[in-house]
């Protein structure tokens, strides 16, 4: 009466097909995006070049800001298919599919008498737009989400199968540390420590429970230290201090500096949890969940609320930092739909899809900034996709549990269409191949190449560079370097209306609302007066402490 009797194989294949469709749309819409995606591929590329799979490097220096698990996955793809741009971009979609499966297992473990909840939870997770979006990006968040989901599955199984449950918790902690660092503990430890609330009294022996949690922590630490100890020995004192203490301590000091207010996440929640946050059946069902008798719902809340509070206390807030909590949200939302509710139409999604269709028609007529002027070429016919999806969702009322796969399908198709219609025209401003190829050509001639301002290694992998680029991030350093290296070349950036063409650049390209150009060192000297440094914040390298100010107009 509540759907299929078990996670349906047909539904699983349908979800995999949606992920594949979205992946193809993203691959067809854009290249690797600076600065994050290109930076992470640069690190993996340099490890591959060096044949050193213990110590990551970025632009010739040890890179202590991310552990190596994601890079190893890129390397596995290259080992099979050779070095290429595509296989690294398939890692996150595959991790996303694995997370859907683990989320279903969490729901099945929490509610063994309601196996249909596993299928529903997987649909809700895939239909969460933030999760779907980041499952197509070369970043670490979906990997951490999978590791956290494995740990949550361990917590769900531990009361009845302690060896398996705490083993999975150790695996989730260990791989999470190898995937994105100790942040995994912030997602898992609160629920592990607050087990008396969500499990209830008389369910387990608490000394054994906390002994199991302690053993899981030791096991997770052992997994992480299996890499960290040899990497620290090979990387030297500075790198060893960074991975064992320096980075964690510095980030903790900075994180509680309250650069963003405590409430910063709250106004973002409707977007973070779209489209489910504005879906009335979820809120109606939430009122009917009996927390007194439902330990699964209590576990989900224990995973969600303390972590939201903890991340609210941390100053370095980003919406995707909450992504590892999405499996918990998905199982809770699936449980909230268990109460009988009347058939209805999802009016918020219908209106939102129609508005997206209207936006496609309106965009060419809007006063667009130069950085997004390419959106004027979006064809009005593309609006038909969104209008058709809106009509499909409004065609007939459905019960909430039947709406879930339809909502998920509609929004994944809308996200794919958004990439093809909006991202594709903007892609040239994020495609760094012209500059990267020119740098590779210059380095092949034995000529040094400098970069004015913060350098995120955005050209290293795309150009398959085998030498570092010289970073010139101090005040006046670019001018001094150009004079000392007359055979060199310099990468500069210009903000409209400044035009580098008058200074005879070797190559130019649009770059994120600006113009990037490569100059001979002698030609760069007069161009520096009108250029601007690369001032994209580099939180990892903490570079560009004294950027050169722009001259007055």
SELO-323605 format. One record per residue (C-alpha): residue number from 1; residue in one letter; x, y, z. Coordinates in Angstrom, 1 decimal. Example, Ala and Ser with C-alpha at 12.3 -4.5 7.8 and 13.67 -1.06 7.14 Angstrom:
1 A 12.3 -4.5 7.8;
2 S 13.7 -1.1 7.1;
***
This chain:
1 X 0.0 0.0 0.0;
2 X 3.0 2.3 0.4;
3 X 4.8 1.5 -2.8;
4 X 7.0 -1.4 -3.9;
5 X 7.7 -4.1 -1.3;
6 X 11.4 -3.7 -1.6;
7 X 13.9 -1.3 -3.3;
8 X 12.9 -1.8 -6.8;
9 X 15.6 -2.8 -9.3;
10 X 13.7 -0.9 -12.0;
11 X 13.7 2.2 -10.0;
12 X 17.5 1.8 -9.3;
13 X 18.1 1.5 -13.0;
14 X 15.9 4.6 -13.6;
15 X 17.9 6.6 -11.1;
16 X 21.2 5.4 -12.7;
17 X 19.9 6.6 -16.1;
18 X 19.0 10.0 -14.7;
19 X 22.5 10.3 -13.2;
20 X 24.0 9.3 -16.6;
21 X 21.8 11.8 -18.4;
22 X 22.8 14.6 -16.1;
23 X 26.5 13.7 -16.4;
24 X 26.3 13.7 -20.2;
25 X 24.6 17.2 -20.1;
26 X 27.3 18.5 -17.8;
27 X 30.1 17.0 -20.0;
28 X 28.5 18.6 -23.0;
29 X 28.1 22.0 -21.3;
30 X 31.5 22.9 -19.8;
31 X 35.1 21.9 -19.3;
32 X 36.8 21.7 -15.9;
33 X 36.0 24.8 -13.9;
34 X 38.6 27.0 -12.3;
35 X 39.5 27.4 -9.7;
36 X 38.6 24.3 -7.7;
37 X 38.2 21.6 -10.3;
38 X 41.3 22.6 -12.2;
39 X 43.3 22.8 -8.9;
40 X 42.4 19.3 -7.8;
41 X 43.2 17.8 -11.2;
42 X 46.5 19.7 -11.1;
43 X 47.4 18.0 -7.8;
44 X 46.5 14.6 -9.1;
45 X 48.4 15.3 -12.3;
46 X 51.6 16.3 -10.4;
47 X 51.4 13.2 -8.2;
48 X 51.0 11.1 -11.4;
49 X 54.0 12.9 -13.0;
50 X 56.2 12.3 -10.0;
51 X 55.1 8.8 -9.5;
52 X 54.6 9.7 -5.8;
53 X 51.2 8.6 -4.5;
54 X 51.9 9.5 -0.9;
55 X 52.6 13.2 -0.9;
56 X 50.4 15.4 -3.0;
57 X 52.0 18.4 -4.7;
58 X 50.6 21.6 -6.2;
59 X 52.8 23.7 -8.5;
60 X 56.0 22.2 -7.2;
61 X 55.2 22.4 -3.5;
62 X 53.7 19.8 -1.0;
63 X 49.9 20.2 -0.9;
64 X 48.7 19.5 2.6;
65 X 45.2 20.9 2.3;
66 X 43.4 17.8 1.0;
67 X 44.1 14.1 1.7;
68 X 44.8 11.8 -1.2;
69 X 41.8 9.5 -1.5;
70 X 40.1 11.4 -4.3;
71 X 43.4 11.8 -6.1;
72 X 43.9 8.1 -5.9;
73 X 40.5 7.6 -7.6;
74 X 41.5 9.9 -10.4;
75 X 44.7 7.9 -10.8;
76 X 42.8 4.6 -10.9;
77 X 40.8 6.0 -13.9;
78 X 44.0 7.1 -15.6;
79 X 45.7 3.7 -15.0;
80 X 42.8 2.1 -17.0;
81 X 42.2 4.7 -19.7;
82 X 45.3 6.9 -19.7;
83 X 45.5 10.5 -18.6;
84 X 42.4 12.3 -19.8;
85 X 39.9 14.9 -18.7;
86 X 36.8 12.6 -18.6;
87 X 37.4 9.8 -16.2;
88 X 38.1 12.2 -13.2;
89 X 34.7 13.8 -14.0;
90 X 33.0 10.4 -13.7;
91 X 34.2 9.9 -10.1;
92 X 31.7 12.1 -8.4;
93 X 28.7 10.7 -10.3;
94 X 29.8 7.1 -9.4;
95 X 30.2 8.1 -5.8;
96 X 26.8 9.7 -5.9;
97 X 25.2 6.4 -7.1;
98 X 27.0 4.6 -4.3;
99 X 25.6 7.1 -1.8;
100 X 22.1 6.5 -3.1;
101 X 22.5 2.8 -2.5;
102 X 24.0 3.2 1.0;
103 X 21.1 5.7 1.9;
104 X 18.6 3.0 0.9;
105 X 20.5 0.5 3.2;
106 X 20.3 3.0 6.1;
107 X 16.5 3.3 5.7;
108 X 16.2 -0.5 5.4;
109 X 18.2 -1.0 8.6;
110 X 16.2 1.6 10.5;
111 X 12.8 0.3 9.4;
112 X 13.1 -3.3 8.4;
113 X 9.3 -3.8 8.4;
114 X 8.9 -1.0 5.8;
115 X 11.4 -2.0 3.0;
116 X 9.8 0.5 0.6;
117 X 11.3 3.4 2.5;
118 X 14.7 2.4 1.2;
119 X 13.6 3.0 -2.4;
120 X 11.9 6.3 -1.4;
121 X 14.9 7.6 0.5;
122 X 17.1 7.0 -2.6;
123 X 14.7 9.0 -4.7;
124 X 14.5 11.9 -2.3;
125 X 18.3 12.0 -2.1;
126 X 18.8 12.1 -5.9;
127 X 16.0 14.7 -6.2;
128 X 17.8 17.1 -3.8;
129 X 19.2 19.6 -6.2;
130 X 22.3 20.5 -4.1;
131 X 23.3 16.8 -4.0;
132 X 22.6 16.3 -7.7;
133 X 24.6 19.4 -8.6;
134 X 27.7 18.5 -6.6;
135 X 27.5 14.9 -7.8;
136 X 28.6 16.3 -11.1;
137 X 31.6 18.4 -9.8;
138 X 35.2 17.5 -9.3;
139 X 35.1 18.2 -5.6;
140 X 35.4 16.3 -2.4;
141 X 31.9 16.8 -0.9;
142 X 30.1 13.8 -2.5;
143 X 33.1 11.6 -1.4;
144 X 32.7 12.8 2.2;
145 X 28.9 12.3 1.9;
146 X 29.4 8.7 1.0;
147 X 31.9 8.2 3.9;
148 X 29.4 9.7 6.3;
149 X 26.6 7.6 4.9;
150 X 28.7 4.5 5.5;
151 X 29.3 5.6 9.1;
152 X 25.6 6.3 9.6;
153 X 24.8 2.8 8.3;
154 X 27.2 1.5 10.9;
155 X 25.3 3.4 13.6;
156 X 22.0 2.0 12.4;
157 X 23.3 -1.6 12.5;
158 X 25.4 -1.4 15.7;
159 X 22.5 -2.0 18.2;
160 X 21.7 -5.4 16.7;
161 X 25.0 -6.3 14.9;
162 X 27.7 -4.5 16.8;
163 X 30.7 -6.0 15.0;
164 X 29.4 -5.1 11.6;
165 X 28.0 -1.7 12.8;
166 X 31.1 -0.4 14.5;
167 X 33.3 -1.8 11.7;
168 X 31.3 0.3 9.2;
169 X 31.6 3.3 11.5;
170 X 35.4 2.8 11.6;
171 X 35.4 2.5 7.8;
172 X 33.3 5.7 7.4;
173 X 35.6 7.6 9.8;
174 X 38.8 6.4 8.2;
175 X 37.9 6.9 4.6;
176 X 36.3 10.2 5.5;
177 X 39.6 11.4 7.0;
178 X 41.4 10.2 3.9;
179 X 38.7 11.9 1.8;
180 X 38.4 15.4 3.3;
181 X 40.1 15.4 6.7;
182 X 38.8 15.3 10.3;
183 X 35.5 17.1 9.4;
184 X 34.0 13.6 9.1;
185 X 34.0 13.5 12.9;
186 X 31.8 16.5 13.1;
187 X 29.2 14.7 11.1;
188 X 29.3 11.3 12.9;
189 X 30.4 11.8 16.5;
190 X 27.4 13.7 17.8;
191 X 25.0 10.9 16.9;
192 X 27.4 8.2 18.2;
193 X 27.7 10.0 21.6;
194 X 24.0 10.9 21.8;
195 X 22.9 7.3 21.3;
196 X 21.0 7.1 24.6;
197 X 18.5 9.7 23.2;
198 X 17.9 8.2 19.8;
199 X 18.1 4.5 20.9;
200 X 16.3 4.8 24.1;
201 X 16.9 3.2 27.5;
202 X 17.3 -0.5 27.9;
203 X 18.2 -1.2 24.2;
204 X 22.0 -1.7 24.6;
205 X 24.6 -1.8 27.3;
206 X 26.1 1.6 27.3;
207 X 29.6 0.7 28.4;
208 X 29.7 -1.7 25.4;
209 X 28.3 0.9 23.1;
210 X 30.9 3.5 24.0;
211 X 33.6 0.9 23.9;
212 X 32.5 0.2 20.4;
213 X 32.6 3.9 19.5;
214 X 36.1 4.2 20.9;
215 X 37.2 1.1 18.9;
216 X 35.7 2.6 15.8;
217 X 37.6 5.8 16.4;
218 X 40.8 3.8 16.8;
219 X 40.1 1.8 13.7;
220 X 39.3 4.9 11.7;
221 X 42.5 6.5 12.9;
222 X 44.5 3.4 11.9;
223 X 43.1 3.7 8.4;
224 X 44.1 7.3 8.1;
225 X 47.5 6.9 9.7;
226 X 48.3 4.1 7.3;
227 X 48.7 6.9 4.8;
228 X 49.6 9.8 7.1;
229 X 52.7 8.3 8.8;
230 X 54.6 7.3 5.6;
231 X 53.5 10.5 3.9;
232 X 54.7 12.6 6.8;
233 X 58.0 10.8 6.8;
234 X 58.5 11.4 3.1;
235 X 57.1 14.9 2.9;
236 X 59.4 16.5 5.5;
237 X 58.9 18.5 8.7;
238 X 56.7 21.2 7.3;
239 X 54.4 18.8 5.5;
240 X 54.3 16.5 8.5;
241 X 53.4 19.4 10.8;
242 X 50.7 20.5 8.4;
243 X 48.9 17.2 8.0;
244 X 49.1 16.2 11.7;
245 X 48.6 19.6 13.4;
246 X 49.2 22.8 11.6;
247 X 46.2 22.8 9.1;
248 X 43.7 21.5 11.7;
249 X 44.9 23.9 14.4;
250 X 45.0 27.0 12.1;
251 X 41.6 26.2 10.7;
252 X 40.0 25.7 14.1;
253 X 41.4 29.1 15.2;
254 X 40.1 30.8 12.1;
255 X 36.8 28.9 12.1;
256 X 35.6 30.3 15.4;
257 X 36.4 33.9 14.5;
258 X 32.7 34.4 13.5;
259 X 33.3 36.0 10.1;
260 X 29.8 35.0 9.2;
261 X 26.8 35.2 11.6;
262 X 25.4 32.2 13.4;
263 X 22.2 32.4 11.5;
264 X 23.8 32.4 8.1;
265 X 22.6 28.9 7.1;
266 X 19.0 29.5 8.0;
267 X 17.9 31.7 5.0;
268 X 19.8 29.3 2.7;
269 X 17.9 26.2 3.9;
270 X 15.1 26.5 1.4;
271 X 17.7 26.5 -1.4;
272 X 19.9 23.8 0.2;
273 X 16.9 21.4 0.6;
274 X 15.2 22.3 -2.7;
275 X 12.7 21.1 -3.9;
276 X 11.6 19.2 -0.7;
277 X 11.8 22.2 1.7;
278 X 8.8 23.8 -0.1;
279 X 6.9 20.5 -0.6;
280 X 3.8 20.5 1.7;
281 X 3.5 16.7 2.1;
282 X 6.9 16.7 3.8;
283 X 5.8 19.2 6.4;
284 X 2.4 17.6 6.9;
285 X 4.1 14.2 7.4;
286 X 6.7 15.7 9.8;
287 X 4.0 16.6 12.3;
288 X 2.8 13.0 12.4;
289 X 6.1 11.3 13.1;
290 X 6.2 10.0 16.6;
291 X 9.6 10.6 18.0;
292 X 8.8 8.8 21.1;
293 X 8.6 5.5 19.4;
294 X 10.6 6.0 16.2;
295 X 14.3 5.6 16.8;
296 X 15.1 6.0 13.1;
297 X 13.6 9.5 13.0;
298 X 15.4 10.4 16.2;
299 X 18.7 9.2 14.7;
300 X 18.1 11.3 11.6;
301 X 17.4 14.4 13.8;
302 X 20.5 13.7 15.9;
303 X 22.5 13.7 12.7;
304 X 20.9 16.8 11.4;
305 X 20.5 19.3 14.2;
306 X 23.7 19.1 16.2;
307 X 25.7 19.2 13.0;
308 X 23.8 22.2 11.8;
309 X 24.5 23.9 15.1;
310 X 28.2 23.0 15.0;
311 X 28.6 24.3 11.5;
312 X 26.7 27.5 12.4;
313 X 29.4 28.1 15.0;
314 X 32.1 27.7 12.4;
315 X 32.9 30.9 10.6;
316 X 33.9 29.3 7.3;
317 X 30.4 28.6 6.1;
318 X 29.5 27.2 2.6;
319 X 26.2 25.6 1.6;
320 X 27.9 22.4 0.5;
321 X 29.5 21.8 3.9;
322 X 26.1 20.5 4.9;
323 X 26.0 18.0 2.0;
324 X 27.1 15.0 4.1;
325 X 23.8 15.4 6.1;
326 X 21.7 14.8 3.0;
327 X 21.4 11.0 3.5;
328 X 20.0 11.6 7.0;
329 X 17.6 14.1 5.6;
330 X 16.5 11.7 2.9;
331 X 15.7 8.9 5.3;
332 X 13.8 11.3 7.6;
333 X 11.8 12.7 4.7;
334 X 11.0 9.2 3.5;
335 X 9.7 8.4 6.9;
336 X 7.6 11.5 7.0;
337 X 5.6 10.3 4.0;
338 X 4.3 7.3 5.8;
339 X 1.1 8.9 7.0;
340 X -1.9 8.8 4.7;
341 X -2.2 12.1 2.7;
342 X -4.6 13.1 -0.1;
343 X -3.5 13.2 -3.7;
344 X -2.4 16.7 -4.7;
345 X -0.2 18.6 -7.1;
346 X 3.2 20.0 -6.2;
347 X 2.4 23.6 -6.9;
348 X 5.7 25.0 -5.8;
349 X 7.7 22.9 -8.2;
350 X 5.1 23.5 -11.0;
351 X 5.4 27.3 -10.5;
352 X 9.2 27.1 -10.2;
353 X 9.6 25.1 -13.4;
354 X 7.3 27.5 -15.3;
355 X 9.3 30.5 -14.0;
356 X 12.5 28.8 -15.3;
357 X 10.8 28.6 -18.7;
358 X 9.9 32.2 -18.5;
359 X 13.5 33.1 -17.6;
360 X 14.8 31.4 -20.7;
361 X 12.5 33.7 -22.8;
362 X 13.3 36.8 -20.8;
363 X 17.1 36.5 -20.4;
364 X 18.1 37.9 -23.9;
365 X 16.1 41.0 -23.2;
366 X 17.6 41.8 -19.8;
367 X 20.5 44.3 -19.3;
368 X 23.2 41.7 -18.9;
369 X 26.6 42.4 -17.4;
370 X 29.6 41.9 -19.8;
371 X 30.6 38.7 -17.9;
372 X 27.3 37.0 -18.7;
373 X 26.5 38.7 -22.0;
374 X 26.7 35.3 -23.8;
375 X 23.4 34.4 -22.2;
376 X 21.8 36.6 -24.8;
377 X 22.2 33.7 -27.2;
378 X 20.0 31.3 -25.2;
379 X 17.3 30.2 -27.6;
380 X 13.8 30.9 -26.5;
381 X 12.7 27.5 -27.8;
382 X 14.6 26.0 -24.8;
383 X 11.8 27.2 -22.5;
384 X 9.6 24.4 -23.9;
385 X 11.5 21.9 -21.8;
386 X 10.6 23.7 -18.5;
387 X 7.0 24.4 -19.6;
388 X 6.6 20.7 -20.6;
389 X 7.9 19.5 -17.2;
390 X 5.6 21.9 -15.4;
391 X 2.6 20.6 -17.4;
392 X 3.7 17.0 -16.7;
393 X 3.8 17.7 -12.9;
394 X 0.3 19.4 -13.1;
395 X -1.3 16.8 -15.3;
396 X -3.0 14.9 -12.6;
397 X -2.9 14.8 -8.8;
398 X -0.8 12.1 -7.2;
399 X -0.4 10.8 -3.7;
400 X 2.8 12.1 -2.1;
401 X 4.7 8.8 -2.2;
402 X 3.9 8.5 -6.0;
403 X 5.0 12.2 -6.5;
404 X 8.5 11.5 -5.2;
405 X 10.0 9.8 -8.3;
406 X 8.1 12.2 -10.6;
407 X 9.5 15.2 -8.7;
408 X 13.0 13.8 -8.8;
409 X 12.8 13.0 -12.5;
410 X 11.4 16.5 -13.3;
411 X 14.1 18.3 -11.4;
412 X 17.0 16.2 -12.7;
413 X 15.8 16.9 -16.3;
414 X 15.4 20.6 -15.4;
415 X 19.0 20.7 -14.0;
416 X 20.3 19.0 -17.2;
417 X 18.5 21.5 -19.4;
418 X 19.8 24.4 -17.3;
419 X 23.3 23.3 -17.9;
420 X 22.8 22.9 -21.6;
421 X 20.9 26.2 -22.0;
422 X 22.7 28.5 -19.5;
423 X 26.1 27.0 -18.8;
424 X 27.1 26.2 -22.3;
425 X 27.2 29.8 -23.6;
426 X 29.2 30.8 -20.5;
427 X 31.7 27.9 -20.8;
428 X 34.3 29.8 -22.9;
429 X 35.0 32.2 -20.0;
430 X 35.9 29.2 -17.8;
431 X 37.9 27.2 -20.4;
432 X 41.5 27.8 -19.7;
433 X 42.9 25.7 -22.6;
434 X 44.2 28.7 -24.7;
435 X 46.4 30.0 -21.9;
436 X 47.4 26.6 -20.6;
437 X 48.5 25.4 -24.1;
438 X 50.6 28.6 -24.6;
439 X 52.3 28.1 -21.3;
440 X 53.1 24.5 -22.2;
441 X 54.6 25.7 -25.5;
442 X 56.7 28.2 -23.7;
443 X 57.9 25.8 -21.1;
444 X 58.8 23.3 -23.9;
445 X 61.1 26.0 -25.2;
446 X 62.8 26.2 -21.8;
447 X 61.4 29.6 -21.0;
448 X 60.2 30.5 -17.5;
449 X 56.6 31.6 -17.1;
450 X 55.4 33.9 -14.3;
451 X 51.9 34.5 -12.9;
452 X 50.8 37.9 -11.5;
453 X 48.8 37.4 -8.3;
454 X 47.3 34.3 -6.7;
455 X 47.9 31.1 -8.7;
456 X 45.5 28.2 -8.2;
457 X 47.4 25.9 -10.5;
458 X 44.5 26.2 -13.0;
459 X 46.8 25.8 -16.0;
460 X 48.8 22.8 -14.7;
461 X 46.6 19.9 -15.7;
462 X 44.9 21.4 -18.7;
463 X 48.2 22.2 -20.2;
464 X 49.9 19.0 -18.9;
465 X 52.6 21.3 -17.6;
466 X 55.7 19.5 -16.3;
467 X 57.3 22.6 -14.6;
468 X 55.9 24.9 -12.0;
469 X 54.6 28.4 -12.9;
470 X 56.4 31.2 -10.9;
471 X 54.0 32.8 -8.6;
472 X 54.5 36.6 -8.2;
473 X 52.1 37.6 -5.5;
474 X 54.0 40.4 -3.7;
475 X 53.8 44.1 -4.3;
476 X 55.9 45.0 -7.3;
477 X 57.3 41.4 -7.7;
478 X 55.9 41.0 -11.2;
479 X 57.8 44.1 -12.5;
480 X 61.0 42.9 -10.9;
481 X 60.7 39.4 -12.3;
482 X 59.9 40.6 -15.8;
483 X 63.1 42.8 -15.8;
484 X 65.2 39.9 -14.4;
485 X 63.8 37.4 -16.9;
486 X 63.7 39.0 -20.3;
487 X 63.3 35.6 -22.0;
488 X 60.3 34.8 -19.8;
489 X 56.6 35.3 -20.2;
490 X 54.0 36.6 -17.8;
491 X 50.3 35.9 -17.3;
492 X 48.3 39.0 -16.6;
493 X 44.6 39.8 -16.0;
494 X 42.6 42.8 -17.2;
495 X 39.2 44.0 -16.1;
496 X 37.0 45.8 -18.7;
497 X 37.3 48.4 -20.1;
498 X 41.1 47.8 -20.0;
499 X 42.1 46.0 -23.2;
500 X 45.4 44.0 -23.4;
501 X 45.4 43.9 -27.2;
502 X 47.4 47.1 -27.5;
503 X 50.3 45.5 -25.7;
504 X 50.9 42.7 -28.2;
505 X 49.9 39.7 -26.1;
506 X 50.9 36.2 -27.2;
507 X 47.4 34.9 -26.5;
508 X 44.3 36.2 -24.8;
509 X 41.1 34.6 -23.6;
510 X 38.0 35.5 -21.6;
511 X 38.4 34.4 -18.0;
512 X 35.6 34.7 -15.4;
513 X 34.5 38.2 -16.4;
514 X 38.0 39.4 -17.1;
515 X 40.6 38.9 -19.9;
516 X 43.6 36.7 -19.3;
517 X 46.7 37.2 -21.4;
518 X 50.2 35.9 -21.8;
519 X 53.0 38.5 -22.7;
520 X 56.6 38.4 -23.5;
521 X 58.4 39.8 -20.4;
522 X 59.4 43.0 -22.2;
523 X 55.9 43.7 -23.4;
524 X 54.5 42.9 -20.0;
525 X 56.1 45.9 -18.4;
526 X 53.9 48.5 -19.9;
527 X 50.9 46.2 -19.7;
528 X 51.3 45.9 -15.9;
529 X 50.1 49.4 -15.4;
530 X 46.6 48.5 -16.6;
531 X 46.4 44.9 -15.5;
532 X 45.0 43.7 -12.2;
533 X 46.4 40.9 -10.1;
534 X 44.6 37.6 -9.8;
535 X 42.8 38.3 -6.6;
536 X 40.6 35.2 -6.3;
537 X 41.0 34.3 -2.6;
538 X 43.4 31.5 -2.1;
539 X 42.4 30.3 1.3;
540 X 44.7 27.3 1.0;
541 X 47.9 29.0 0.0;
542 X 47.1 32.3 1.8;
543 X 48.9 34.1 -1.1;
544 X 48.8 37.6 -2.4;
545 X 49.3 39.3 1.0;
546 X 50.2 42.6 -0.7;
547 X 48.4 42.7 -4.1;
548 X 49.2 45.6 -6.3;
549 X 46.3 48.1 -6.3;
550 X 44.7 49.0 -9.6;
551 X 45.7 52.4 -10.9;
552 X 43.2 55.1 -10.9;
553 X 41.1 55.5 -14.0;
***
